[in-house]
Amino acid sequence: MTKLLIDTNIFLDLLARRAPYYESASKLFSLADKKKIHLSVSALSIANTAYVLSRSLDAVRTREILGRFKLLVEIIPLSDKIIGLALNDSDFHDFEDGIQYYSAIEANQDIIITRDWEGFKNSLLPVMSAEEYFASKE
């Protein structure tokens, strides 16, 4: 089964129903629900998403939403090793992108799904959008 690390922007595309990205994000999570793909997110993505949601929703609703999505994804814990690698890798100018990348490496993910290709230009893993992922399967 293909293991995909979902970057925070894809997670937010789904939750905020951001056009035109919602449909492909929704399809990823639907496939995960059907056990056709394995989705993972960094623990940092959960924290970042909680922060974004809390700006427009109350705490109870935010936790409800995150609790439902937690059932569809594996949460990759942040570790001292992941933080250290991200801090010391000058190829990743954005610290958060470094955390996402090293989370994917540590959890043996096959592909990083994001809309931030620039942030992952030095990735040794394939990096694609949800739309590109689906196109590669046709």
ROKE-370379 format. One record per residue: residue in one letter; x, y, z of N, C-alpha, C in turn. Coordinates in pm, whole numbers, padded with zeros to 5 digits. Example, Ala and Ser with C-alpha at 12.3 -4.5 7.8 and 13.67 -1.06 7.14 Angstrom:
! residues 2
REC,resn,nX,nY,nZ,caX,caY,caZ,cX,cY,cZ
REC,a,01319,-00569,00780,01230,-00450,00780,01320,-00330,00780
REC,s,01285,-00225,00708,01367,-00106,00714,01290,00003,00787
END
This chain:
! residues 138
REC,resn,nX,nY,nZ,caX,caY,caZ,cX,cY,cZ
REC,m,00085,-00118,00000,00000,00000,00000,00089,00124,00000
REC,t,00056,00219,-00083,00134,00341,-00094,00117,00425,00033
REC,k,00231,00474,00083,00232,00557,00204,00259,00702,00166
REC,l,00163,00788,00195,00171,00928,00157,00175,01017,00280
REC,l,00276,01104,00286,00277,01208,00389,00198,01326,00334
REC,i,00098,01368,00406,00013,01479,00366,00063,01605,00435
REC,d,00103,01704,00356,00150,01831,00411,00029,01908,00465
REC,t,00056,02001,00553,-00050,02078,00619,-00143,02145,00519
REC,n,-00089,02196,00408,-00176,02267,00313,-00283,02177,00252
REC,i,-00255,02050,00235,-00353,01956,00181,-00461,01928,00285
REC,f,-00419,01912,00408,-00511,01891,00520,-00607,02009,00530
REC,l,-00553,02130,00517,-00637,02250,00524,-00725,02266,00400
REC,d,-00678,02221,00284,-00762,02224,00164,-00890,02145,00189
REC,l,-00876,02031,00252,-00991,01947,00281,-01083,02013,00384
REC,l,-01027,02052,00495,-01109,02104,00605,-01176,02237,00572
REC,a,-01107,02321,00496,-01161,02453,00462,-01234,02451,00327
REC,r,-01237,02334,00264,-01301,02320,00133,-01249,02424,00034
REC,r,-01117,02438,00032,-01055,02539,-00054,-01058,02496,-00200
REC,a,-01125,02578,-00281,-01131,02553,-00425,-01002,02605,-00488
REC,p,-00951,02541,-00587,-01002,02421,-00654,-00942,02291,-00599
REC,y,-00883,02296,-00483,-00806,02182,-00430,-00887,02083,-00346
REC,y,-01004,02125,-00303,-01084,02041,-00212,-01113,01904,-00270
REC,e,-01153,01898,-00395,-01195,01771,-00454,-01085,01665,-00449
REC,s,-00964,01702,-00487,-00855,01603,-00486,-00813,01568,-00343
REC,a,-00817,01665,-00252,-00786,01635,-00112,-00891,01539,-00056
REC,s,-01016,01564,-00087,-01125,01478,-00041,-01109,01335,-00094
REC,k,-01068,01325,-00219,-01047,01193,-00280,-00936,01116,-00209
REC,l,-00829,01185,-00169,-00722,01118,-00094,-00774,01059,00036
REC,f,-00849,01140,00110,-00900,01094,00239,-01005,00985,00223
REC,s,-01080,00990,00115,-01177,00885,00086,-01107,00752,00059
REC,l,-00999,00757,-00018,-00921,00635,-00045,-00859,00580,00083
REC,a,-00816,00669,00170,-00761,00624,00298,-00868,00557,00382
REC,d,-00987,00613,00380,-01099,00555,00454,-01132,00415,00403
REC,k,-01113,00393,00272,-01139,00263,00210,-01017,00170,00218
REC,k,-00911,00218,00286,-00787,00140,00305,-00716,00108,00174
REC,k,-00725,00200,00078,-00656,00182,-00050,-00521,00250,-00052
REC,i,-00504,00352,00033,-00376,00419,00051,-00359,00443,00201
REC,h,-00236,00469,00240,-00205,00497,00380,-00161,00642,00390
REC,l,-00235,00722,00468,-00201,00863,00484,-00137,00886,00620
REC,s,-00035,00970,00620,00031,01010,00744,00041,01161,00746
REC,v,00042,01216,00866,00067,01359,00885,00164,01373,01001
REC,s,00243,01476,00994,00331,01509,01105,00246,01561,01220
REC,a,00290,01534,01342,00222,01590,01459,00216,01743,01447
REC,l,00316,01801,01383,00316,01945,01362,00196,01989,01279
REC,s,00156,01910,01181,00039,01944,01099,-00088,01948,01182
REC,i,-00099,01857,01276,-00217,01857,01363,-00219,01985,01446
REC,a,-00104,02022,01502,-00097,02144,01582,-00124,02268,01496
REC,n,-00065,02275,01377,-00087,02390,01289,-00233,02400,01247
REC,t,-00293,02286,01215,-00433,02285,01173,-00524,02325,01288
REC,a,-00495,02278,01407,-00574,02317,01524,-00570,02468,01542
REC,y,-00453,02525,01525,-00438,02670,01539,-00524,02744,01435
REC,v,-00514,02700,01309,-00591,02766,01203,-00741,02752,01227
REC,l,-00785,02631,01262,-00928,02610,01287,-00978,02691,01406
REC,s,-00895,02703,01509,-00938,02772,01631,-00961,02921,01607
REC,r,-00911,02973,01498,-00933,03114,01466,-01075,03139,01416
REC,s,-01142,03032,01368,-01279,03049,01318,-01382,02959,01387
REC,l,-01335,02861,01463,-01426,02769,01532,-01394,02766,01681
REC,d,-01491,02722,01760,-01462,02708,01904,-01379,02582,01928
REC,a,-01325,02573,02048,-01233,02464,02083,-01299,02327,02072
REC,v,-01424,02315,02110,-01494,02187,02105,-01508,02140,01960
REC,r,-01550,02229,01871,-01567,02194,01730,-01432,02161,01665
REC,t,-01329,02237,01698,-01195,02211,01646,-01150,02070,01686
REC,r,-01167,02034,01810,-01125,01900,01856,-01209,01790,01793
REC,e,-01337,01817,01772,-01424,01721,01706,-01374,01689,01566
REC,i,-01345,01795,01491,-01298,01779,01353,-01166,01705,01350
REC,l,-01073,01745,01433,-00942,01679,01434,-00954,01534,01481
REC,g,-01043,01508,01573,-01065,01370,01620,-01114,01279,01509
REC,r,-01202,01330,01425,-01252,01250,01312,-01141,01221,01212
REC,f,-01060,01321,01182,-00955,01301,01083,-00840,01217,01137
REC,k,-00824,01218,01268,-00721,01136,01330,-00745,00987,01301
REC,l,-00871,00951,01279,-00905,00812,01248,-00858,00770,01109
REC,l,-00833,00868,01021,-00796,00837,00883,-00647,00843,00856
REC,v,-00571,00896,00950,-00429,00917,00926,-00345,00861,01040
REC,e,-00223,00827,01006,-00124,00796,01109,-00056,00928,01143
REC,i,-00044,00956,01271,00025,01078,01312,00169,01042,01344
REC,i,00260,01105,01272,00403,01080,01293,00449,01172,01405
REC,p,00496,01113,01516,00538,01198,01628,00664,01277,01597
REC,l,00671,01395,01653,00794,01474,01642,00895,01415,01740
REC,s,01016,01405,01696,01122,01352,01782,01239,01449,01784
REC,d,01325,01427,01878,01447,01505,01885,01527,01492,01756
REC,k,01528,01371,01700,01602,01346,01576,01543,01427,01460
REC,i,01411,01426,01444,01347,01500,01335,01374,01649,01349
REC,i,01359,01701,01470,01384,01844,01494,01531,01877,01464
REC,g,01622,01794,01510,01765,01817,01486,01799,01816,01338
REC,l,01745,01719,01265,01771,01713,01121,01717,01836,01050
REC,a,01596,01878,01086,01536,01997,01023,01615,02124,01057
REC,l,01663,02134,01179,01740,02252,01219,01874,02261,01148
REC,n,01934,02146,01120,02069,02143,01065,02077,02126,00914
REC,d,01965,02121,00846,01965,02103,00701,01941,02236,00632
REC,s,02046,02294,00579,02035,02425,00515,01963,02418,00380
REC,d,01936,02297,00328,01860,02284,00204,01713,02322,00224
REC,f,01668,02315,00349,01530,02351,00380,01530,02487,00449
REC,h,01498,02590,00371,01497,02726,00425,01380,02746,00521
REC,d,01272,02671,00499,01155,02679,00584,01163,02563,00684
REC,f,01175,02595,00811,01190,02495,00916,01074,02395,00916
REC,e,00953,02445,00896,00836,02358,00895,00844,02256,00782
REC,d,00891,02298,00664,00908,02204,00553,01012,02097,00588
REC,g,01118,02138,00656,01218,02041,00700,01159,01938,00795
REC,i,01075,01983,00885,01009,01889,00978,00920,01792,00900
REC,q,00844,01844,00804,00759,01757,00723,00845,01653,00649
REC,y,00951,01700,00588,01037,01611,00510,01098,01502,00598
REC,y,01157,01540,00708,01222,01439,00793,01121,01350,00864
REC,s,01000,01398,00885,00894,01312,00935,00864,01203,00832
REC,a,00856,01243,00704,00831,01146,00597,00944,01044,00588
REC,i,01067,01091,00597,01183,01000,00591,01181,00901,00707
REC,e,01162,00953,00827,01165,00868,00946,01051,00765,00947
REC,a,00938,00799,00887,00823,00708,00886,00815,00627,00756
REC,n,00923,00630,00678,00932,00550,00554,00815,00573,00459
REC,q,00784,00699,00438,00677,00734,00344,00728,00722,00201
REC,d,00637,00696,00108,00674,00681,-00032,00674,00814,-00107
REC,i,00580,00902,-00073,00559,01026,-00148,00516,01135,-00050
REC,i,00556,01258,-00077,00507,01373,-00003,00403,01442,-00091
REC,i,00283,01461,-00036,00176,01529,-00108,00165,01671,-00053
REC,t,00185,01768,-00141,00187,01909,-00101,00154,01995,-00222
REC,r,00128,02122,-00198,00121,02220,-00305,00240,02314,-00297
REC,d,00332,02285,-00207,00450,02369,-00184,00574,02300,-00242
REC,w,00577,02287,-00375,00689,02218,-00440,00821,02287,-00409
REC,e,00820,02418,-00408,00943,02495,-00384,01005,02458,-00250
REC,g,00924,02438,-00150,00975,02405,-00017,01042,02268,-00011
REC,f,01014,02182,-00108,01067,02046,-00107,01153,02017,-00229
REC,k,01209,02122,-00290,01284,02103,-00415,01407,02014,-00398
REC,n,01459,02001,-00277,01577,01916,-00254,01541,01779,-00195
REC,s,01414,01744,-00201,01368,01618,-00145,01421,01498,-00223
REC,l,01459,01396,-00151,01497,01269,-00213,01375,01182,-00237
REC,l,01262,01217,-00175,01136,01148,-00198,01060,01219,-00310
REC,p,00977,01146,-00384,00892,01213,-00481,00799,01312,-00409
REC,v,00778,01426,-00470,00690,01531,-00416,00591,01566,-00525
REC,m,00463,01560,-00491,00361,01595,-00589,00236,01647,-00522
REC,s,00154,01712,-00602,00024,01756,-00553,-00070,01635,-00555
REC,a,-00185,01651,-00493,-00284,01544,-00497,-00326,01516,-00641
REC,e,-00342,01622,-00719,-00381,01606,-00859,-00275,01529,-00937
REC,e,-00148,01561,-00913,-00039,01489,-00981,-00035,01343,-00938
REC,y,-00061,01318,-00812,-00063,01180,-00763,-00169,01099,-00839
REC,f,-00290,01154,-00850,-00397,01082,-00920,-00365,01066,-01068
REC,a,-00306,01167,-01129,-00269,01157,-01271,-00164,01047,-01291
REC,s,-00075,01029,-01194,00029,00926,-01206,-00029,00784,-01196
REC,k,-00149,00773,-01145,-00213,00641,-01128,-00301,00603,-01245
REC,e,-00320,00696,-01339,-00406,00667,-01455,-00335,00587,-01559
END
